[in-house]
Each structure stands twice: as structure tokens, then as C-alpha cells.
Amino acid sequence: LSNIAAGTVEQIQSVIDAGCIPPLVKLVQDGRTDQEVRSEACWVVLNATSCGSDSQIEGLVNEGCVAVLGVLLSEASMVMMALEGLERVLQVEETRELIRCEQIESGDILEDDEETKTPTLVSASLIEKAREGHNNPAVTKRADRIWKQHFVSCALCTKSFSRHRPADASFCNECKCYVCASCNCNIYHLDYQEELWAESEKTAEVKKNAKSKKNKKKKEKLKQKKAKQLTTETAAPAKQEQTVSSTENNSKKDEAGAKNEALAAKSKAKAVNTSKNAPKSGGTSSNTSFDDEEACDAVSDSVVGADNDAHEANNQIDFVLYLQQTGSIIALAKLMDALEYGGGGDGDFEILDDYERKMISEQKQILRERSSQPNQ
């Protein structure tokens, strides 16, 4: 039967018509089959697939002959014949897909028409099995040649697909590689990257503008806060100056009132003295008027004296001690200017800094302690 299967197309067709192929496939797949019988059955399938026509090979594939050839790939003595049979089946599949592509281009059929699609006759895993399962260089070389002629690998998922089925895997001219229908290589294309870059730049610009507006508002708030603080700081010295001036005016009024009271008391004493000045009073009345006048003068002198003592106490500054305290001729010159242009009293001490004012306060304290020592 194997010799008839190796004959002409008519002889092979007679074997197929006789229904011999399905029983032979079962014998090969049954592990209990005698080895010689199994070997002869394999030779029938090998000869039929190697010598048959395209239509006959498609029929043999439908009967399960590809599975028989896959079994023979694991046998070292039959692997080369199995590869030859598989290559013949792949050639038939290639021819069939080329015809289908021409029909799609001519418009006879649609590319998405499921009825015109045919299943894959040989899977890539069978050829890869021969490439990896044998140490024979001749087997590996022939398996590599068959795989390169009829299969491609997706550059993204690395799965293998038929080279002759563009619907399963196609060649990308921009990526210069094959990509399957399940993967998308558009993200690696230059136009997509340019669009992605433009979109990212737009997003970055929006974020930058938003951040700029936020910083601008923050600066405006800070500016308003500083202006408010400056207004408060400007208003505080004016208020303080107004308070100082009112205090000075009150002190002057108090001094003037004291002087007026003294003068009024003196005038009243003189009037009383004049009214009581009579001949019969004699020396007694003269003494009384003298005593009253002396009392009024004493009151006036005490008021004026208290005022002068206050001024003298404020102006009692030891320049030598102040120079020793500060250790600066410039500080001493500033103090003298303050006393000269201040118009008396405490002087114009505003031109002095905090340290110099502190030294003056300490000096006054020292002078007070010195003046109080004799009394103790």
C-alpha cells in the first residue's frame, strides 16, 4: 500500500477513495499497534503527502495526516521524511492563501468573510519541535529553513504565525518587523510619539500656567499683607508722637497752673496785708503782713524750685561716665547734640539708638544711688 501511495496522482487518489487513510491514522496513533505495522502505516501517509496533488493533500490533512507526521518528528529515523511531508503541506497552504489574497484584491470575496477563511494546516509548534528536539545538524538546518519560509514571529508577543496569512500577522514598514493582529505597534511609530509629545507639552503648559497664576495670587496676597503691615507701622509712631505731645502739653499746663496758683496766693496775701494795715495795729500788724508775705514767697519759691529740680535731675548726665560706658566718642557727640537741640528736658534722645539710651538710663541709676548714699 505504501508503494501505491508513492505512485501517480491517480494511484494516490485510488488509495484515498478506498478509505484507507483514516484506519492507517488510527493505527499510528494507537500505542498498542505493532511497530512494523505502525511503520508501514506511517510510510503510506508520508508517500501520499509527499507525492499527492494540492487537493489530495488538503483531503489528507482533513483525515488527520498532519498528526501522524507530528508523531514521526520524535523518531530520529523518520524525522527527515516527516519534515518533507510537512513542508509539502505548508506549500499547499501557501498556494491556497495566495489565491485567496488575489480574490480579495479583485473584490470577489471580502477579507472579513468568515466562510472563505480556512484553518491553518500546520502549526508552528511542530516545526519548532523539530528545531529544538534533535541534535542532528541536518535536521536543525532543514527545520530552520522551513520555519523561515513559512512562519514569522511577532515582535511584541513573540508568538509564531503563518507568513502567508496577513490577517494573522503583517509586516510593519515603519517598525520593519512582523506584528500579529492582537498586538499594536502604533505606539512605537514616529507620528504617534509626536502626538504624544505634543499632548504632554500641552498638559505641561496648562500646569505651568496654573502654577504661575497661583504664584501670582500668592505674591499679590503677600504684597497686600506687607502694605497693611507698613500702614500699621506708620500709624503707630504718629499715634505715639501724638501721645507724647499731649503728655508734654499736660505737664506744661500743670506747671502753669502751679505758677498761677502761687501768684494768686501771693496776690491774696498782699491784699490781706493791705486791708489789715491800720494805725492801731502798730507793730503787730506790720509783723503779720510780713509773715504772710514771707509765706507766699515760700510757696512760690517751692513750686518754682521743684520745677527747676526736675529739669536739673533730667539734665544731670556725666559725660565722662557716659564715655566710659559706651567707649565711643561718636556716641558722646550724639548725646551732646541731643542735649543741645532737644531744647532742655530729656533732650532730643530720638537720635540715639537703644544701646545708648540704655547707657543713659544706667547712668541715671548710678547717679541716684550715689546721691542717696550720704542720706543712708
Secondary structure, DSSP 8 states (H G I E B T S, - for coil): -HHHHTS-HHHHHHHHHTT-HHHHHHHHH-TTS-HHHHHHHHHHHHHHHHHS-HHHHHHHHHHTHHHHHHHHTT-TTTHHHHHHHHHHHHHHHHHHHHHHHHHHHHTSS-TT-GGG----SS-HHHHHHHHHS---HHHHHHHHHHHHHHEEE-TTT--EEETT-TTTEEEETTTTEEEETT---GGGSHHHHHHHHHHHHHHHHHHHHHHHHHHHHHHHHHHHHHHHHHHHHHHHHHHHHHHHHHHHHHHHHHHHHHHHHHHHHHHHHHHHHHHT--TTTHHHHHHHHHHHHHHHHHHHHHHHHHHHHHHHHHH---HHHHHHHH--HHHHHHHHHHHHHTTSTT--GGGS-HHHHHHHHHHHHHHHHHHHTTT-
